[in-house]
Amino acid sequence: MRNTLIVLVAALTALAAFAPAAAAGGTTATAAQMDPTCEFPFEGEDATGETVTVEEEPESVVALQPSDAQVMHEIGAEEKVTGMPVGQYTDYLEADESLDITEDDGVTPVAEEVIDRDPDVVLAANALQGDDVIDQLREAGLTVYVFPTEQSLDGVAENVRLTGEIVGECEGAQESLEGMNDRLAVIEEAVSDVDRPLAYYAMGGGFTAGEGTFQHEILTTAGLENLGAEAGIEGWAEISAETVVEEDPEWIVYGDSAEEPPVAEAVRGTTAYQEDRLVAVDDQFMSQPGPLVVEAIEQIVQAVHPDAYADAAEQLEDDGNETNDTGADGSNGSDGGSEAGGDSIPGLGVPAAVAALVAALAGLARRR
């Protein structure tokens, strides 16, 4: 049962907080997007086809999903957050319990809680598209922007940019985008010439991620081949233990909320399991489509390609020192250097109940 909950949450949160980028052409693992521009009134069509207008810069924002909250924090707009999920999926944000707008599961928003806070704008990740709560909030007169779904790292970046524009935090959004770009570029360069071992991303309940998921991009950006994609899986779907055994992955990646890899007994006979090539990645960074996906990539590179990781860390440290030592006018800048060392790549700081998806996944699991 616990594994089922893990995979449901992971799959659900993986849908959250993406904006369109596929039309931009390809799924490169960079956050290259247009610079955010904060001009009010803001007007844009959201995933529900609604034209959403924000007349002036919001002073209060409710983030309906954990990934929405992550983005708000990462762009430096956490002081504007007057409501968000508070629980196991946002513990890393260290938010005050008084901000919680969810049921006991820490992820399902309660419309009444949101309405009572009367926010200037509500950010709703795509996991809630079509959910009754959106209609309830709009019927109560609240401004709600529902983000489209995307399955790429570019989609994460586009969501960051768009969030910054909606809430009036373009400078913070731009800094977050630049941080993503810098780290992804260095990591990609570091792993460009490495051998790419086959990896199985074990989500629990027999599920894995294939093509068309940002977890697929996390794995490939970290210098791995994704077994799910190799097996022809698209999106998030079940994969048989027989297929995993036949493919014989060299590594198994899984969320660290599980005490051990959530795999079938037969999978324990694979090369990865027998040789203890197991990577436990922070569940929230791996499943929430926000800027901290970069942290998940770093964790994988550090375990699978330690030499490449060290090279990336050194490059980022050098880049940081160059930035700190030289000001915009070419003169000496800050006294301090980068805090990065050989043990860690500088980070960007330190998941969403969808009834239809829950029913589909649960029904699929029951049929198996």
C-alpha positions in Angstrom: 0.0 0.0 0.0 2.8 2.4 0.9 4.5 1.8 -2.5 1.2 2.5 -4.2 0.9 5.8 -2.4 4.5 6.7 -3.3 4.0 6.1 -7.0 0.6 7.9 -7.0 2.1 11.0 -5.4 5.2 10.9 -7.6 3.1 10.6 -10.8 0.7 13.2 -9.7 3.2 15.8 -8.7 5.2 15.1 -11.9 2.2 16.6 -13.8 2.3 19.8 -11.7 3.5 23.3 -12.6 4.7 23.0 -16.2 4.1 25.6 -18.9 4.3 25.0 -22.6 7.7 24.7 -24.2 7.4 21.8 -26.6 6.3 24.1 -29.3 9.7 25.9 -28.9 11.2 22.9 -30.6 12.8 20.0 -28.8 13.6 19.1 -25.2 17.1 20.3 -24.6 18.1 20.1 -20.9 18.6 23.9 -20.6 16.4 26.5 -19.1 16.7 28.8 -22.1 13.5 30.9 -22.3 12.5 34.5 -22.9 13.4 36.8 -20.0 10.5 37.5 -17.7 8.9 40.9 -18.0 6.7 42.2 -15.2 4.1 44.5 -16.6 0.6 45.0 -15.2 -2.1 44.3 -15.9 -0.9 40.9 -16.7 -3.1 39.0 -19.1 -2.7 35.4 -20.4 -4.7 32.4 -21.4 -4.3 29.5 -18.9 -4.6 25.7 -19.4 -8.4 25.8 -19.0 -8.8 28.3 -21.8 -9.6 31.1 -19.4 -8.2 34.5 -20.1 -6.7 35.5 -16.7 -6.1 39.1 -15.9 -4.1 40.3 -12.9 -4.7 44.0 -12.7 -1.7 44.9 -10.4 1.2 43.3 -8.7 -0.2 40.8 -6.2 0.5 41.2 -2.5 -0.9 37.9 -1.5 -0.6 34.6 -3.4 -2.0 31.1 -2.7 0.1 28.2 -4.1 -2.3 25.2 -4.5 0.3 22.6 -5.1 3.7 21.8 -3.6 5.4 22.5 -6.9 3.7 26.0 -7.1 5.1 26.7 -3.6 8.6 25.5 -4.6 8.7 27.9 -7.5 7.5 30.8 -5.3 10.2 30.2 -2.8 12.9 29.7 -5.4 12.2 33.1 -7.1 12.3 34.8 -3.7 8.5 35.5 -3.5 7.8 33.4 -0.4 6.8 36.5 1.6 3.8 36.9 -0.7 2.6 33.3 -0.1 -0.4 33.4 2.2 -1.5 29.8 1.6 0.2 26.6 0.4 0.4 22.9 1.1 2.2 22.2 4.4 3.3 18.7 5.0 5.7 15.9 4.0 5.9 17.2 0.4 6.9 20.7 1.4 8.9 20.1 4.5 12.1 21.3 2.8 10.5 24.7 2.4 10.1 25.0 6.2 6.8 26.8 5.8 4.7 27.8 8.9 1.8 25.4 9.5 -0.6 28.4 9.6 -0.2 28.6 5.8 -1.6 25.1 5.2 -4.7 25.0 2.9 -4.8 21.2 2.4 -6.5 18.2 3.8 -4.7 15.8 6.1 -2.8 14.4 3.2 -0.8 17.6 2.8 -1.6 17.9 -0.9 -5.3 18.1 -1.6 -6.4 21.8 -1.4 -9.5 22.8 0.5 -11.5 25.4 -1.4 -12.9 27.0 1.8 -9.4 27.5 3.2 -8.2 29.3 0.1 -11.3 31.5 -0.2 -11.0 32.5 3.5 -7.5 33.9 2.7 -8.9 36.1 -0.1 -5.6 36.1 -2.1 -4.9 38.4 -5.0 -4.0 35.5 -7.2 -4.1 31.7 -7.0 -1.5 29.5 -8.7 -2.7 26.1 -9.7 -0.5 23.4 -11.2 -2.0 21.4 -14.0 -2.6 18.5 -11.7 -5.8 20.4 -10.7 -7.1 21.2 -14.2 -10.7 20.1 -14.4 -10.9 19.7 -10.6 -14.0 21.1 -8.8 -11.8 23.2 -6.6 -10.8 25.5 -9.5 -14.5 26.2 -10.3 -15.3 26.8 -6.6 -12.5 29.3 -6.3 -13.5 31.1 -9.5 -17.1 31.2 -8.5 -16.0 32.9 -5.3 -14.4 35.6 -7.4 -10.8 34.6 -7.0 -8.3 35.0 -9.8 -6.9 31.5 -10.6 -4.2 30.7 -13.1 -3.9 27.0 -14.1 -0.6 26.1 -15.7 -0.4 23.8 -18.7 1.3 20.5 -18.5 4.8 20.0 -19.9 7.2 17.1 -19.8 10.6 18.7 -20.1 13.2 20.8 -18.2 12.4 23.6 -20.6 8.9 23.4 -19.3 10.1 23.8 -15.7 12.0 26.9 -16.8 9.0 28.4 -18.6 6.9 27.9 -15.5 9.4 29.8 -13.5 9.4 32.7 -16.0 5.6 32.8 -16.1 5.2 32.6 -12.3 7.6 35.5 -12.0 5.5 37.6 -14.4 2.2 36.8 -12.7 3.3 37.6 -9.2 5.7 40.5 -10.1 8.9 38.8 -9.2 10.8 38.9 -12.5 14.2 39.6 -11.1 14.1 36.6 -8.8 12.7 34.5 -11.6 15.5 35.6 -13.9 18.1 34.7 -11.3 16.6 31.3 -10.8 16.6 30.7 -14.6 20.2 31.7 -14.9 21.1 29.4 -12.0 19.3 26.5 -13.8 21.0 27.3 -17.1 24.5 27.5 -15.5 24.3 24.3 -13.6 22.6 22.3 -16.4 25.2 23.5 -19.0 28.1 22.6 -16.8 26.6 19.2 -15.9 25.9 18.4 -19.5 29.4 19.3 -20.5 30.8 17.2 -17.7 28.9 14.0 -18.8 29.1 14.6 -22.5 31.9 12.0 -23.0 31.0 9.5 -20.3 29.6 6.0 -20.9 25.9 6.0 -20.3 24.8 3.0 -18.2 21.2 1.8 -18.3 19.2 2.9 -15.3 15.8 1.8 -14.0 13.8 4.5 -12.3 11.7 2.6 -9.7 8.7 4.7 -8.7 7.1 1.9 -6.7 4.0 -0.2 -7.5 5.7 -1.4 -10.7 5.6 2.1 -12.3 8.4 3.9 -14.0 8.9 6.9 -16.2 9.4 6.7 -20.0 9.6 9.2 -22.9 7.6 12.4 -22.4 8.4 12.8 -18.7 10.7 15.2 -17.1 12.1 12.4 -15.0 13.3 10.9 -18.3 15.2 14.1 -18.9 16.6 14.1 -15.4 18.1 10.6 -16.0 19.5 11.4 -19.5 20.9 14.8 -18.4 22.7 13.0 -15.6 24.4 10.7 -18.0 22.2 7.7 -18.0 20.1 5.7 -20.4 16.5 5.4 -19.2 15.3 1.8 -19.2 11.7 3.0 -19.3 12.3 4.7 -22.6 14.3 1.8 -23.9 11.4 -0.5 -23.2 9.1 1.8 -25.3 7.2 3.3 -22.4 5.7 6.8 -22.8 4.6 8.8 -19.8 4.3 7.1 -16.4 3.3 3.4 -16.7 3.8 0.0 -15.3 6.7 -2.1 -16.4 6.9 -5.9 -15.8 9.6 -7.3 -13.6 10.4 -9.6 -16.5 11.2 -6.7 -18.8 13.4 -5.1 -16.1 15.3 -8.3 -15.6 15.7 -8.9 -19.3 17.1 -5.3 -19.8 19.3 -5.9 -16.7 20.0 -2.3 -15.7 23.3 -1.3 -14.3 21.8 1.3 -11.9 18.5 1.6 -10.0 17.3 5.1 -9.1 14.5 5.5 -6.6 13.0 8.1 -4.2 14.6 8.4 -0.8 11.2 8.2 1.0 11.5 4.4 0.5 13.9 2.6 2.8 15.0 0.4 0.0 14.4 0.3 -3.8 10.7 -0.5 -4.4 11.3 -3.3 -6.8 9.9 -6.8 -7.3 11.9 -9.8 -5.9 13.0 -10.8 -9.4 14.6 -7.4 -10.0 16.9 -8.0 -7.1 18.8 -10.4 -9.4 19.8 -7.6 -11.8 23.3 -6.3 -12.1 22.3 -3.0 -10.4 20.9 -4.7 -7.3 23.6 -7.4 -7.0 26.4 -4.8 -7.3 24.7 -2.3 -5.0 24.4 0.3 -7.7 21.5 2.0 -6.1 20.8 5.8 -6.0 18.3 7.2 -3.5 17.3 10.6 -4.8 15.3 13.3 -2.9 11.7 12.5 -3.7 10.6 16.1 -3.8 13.3 17.2 -6.2 12.7 14.1 -8.4 8.9 14.4 -8.5 8.2 18.1 -8.3 8.7 20.0 -11.5 10.4 23.1 -10.1 13.8 24.6 -10.2 15.2 22.0 -7.7 15.1 19.3 -10.3 18.7 20.4 -10.8 19.4 19.0 -7.4 18.1 15.6 -8.4 20.4 15.6 -11.4 23.3 16.5 -9.3 22.6 13.7 -6.8 22.5 11.2 -9.6 25.7 12.4 -11.3 27.5 12.4 -8.0 26.7 8.7 -7.5 27.0 7.4 -11.1 29.7 9.6 -12.5 31.7 10.9 -9.5 34.6 12.1 -11.6 32.3 14.0 -13.9 30.6 15.4 -10.9 33.9 16.6 -9.4 34.7 18.3 -12.8 31.3 20.0 -12.8 31.7 21.2 -9.2 35.2 22.6 -9.9 33.9 24.4 -13.0 31.0 25.9 -11.1 33.3 27.0 -8.3 35.7 28.6 -10.8 32.7 30.3 -12.5 31.5 31.5 -9.1 34.9 32.9 -8.2 35.3 34.7 -11.5 31.9 36.3 -10.9 32.7 37.3 -7.4 36.2 38.6 -8.1 35.3 40.8 -11.0 32.7 43.4 -10.9 30.6 44.6 -13.9 33.2 47.3 -14.6 36.1 44.8 -14.5 37.2 45.9 -11.0 37.5 43.7 -8.0 34.0 42.8 -6.7 33.0 40.8 -3.6 35.6 39.6 -1.1 34.0 36.3 -0.8 34.3 33.4 -3.1 31.9 30.6 -4.1 30.9 28.3 -1.3 31.1 25.4 -3.6 33.5 22.6 -2.8 34.4 19.3 -4.2 31.6 17.7 -2.2 28.7 19.6 -3.6 27.6 21.7 -6.6 26.1 25.0 -5.6 22.3 24.5 -5.5 19.4 26.8 -6.1 18.4 26.9 -2.4 16.9 24.3 -0.6 4.2 17.3 -4.8 -1.1 17.1 -6.1 -4.2 15.0 -5.9 -5.8 14.6 -9.3 -9.0 12.5 -9.0 -9.0 11.3 -12.6 -5.4 10.2 -12.5 -5.7 8.6 -9.1 -8.7 6.6 -10.3 -6.8 5.6 -13.5 -3.7 4.5 -11.7 -5.5 2.8 -8.8 -7.8 1.0 -11.3 -4.8 -0.1 -13.3 -3.1 -1.3 -10.2 -6.2 -3.3 -9.1 -6.3 -5.0 -12.5 -2.8 -6.2 -12.3 
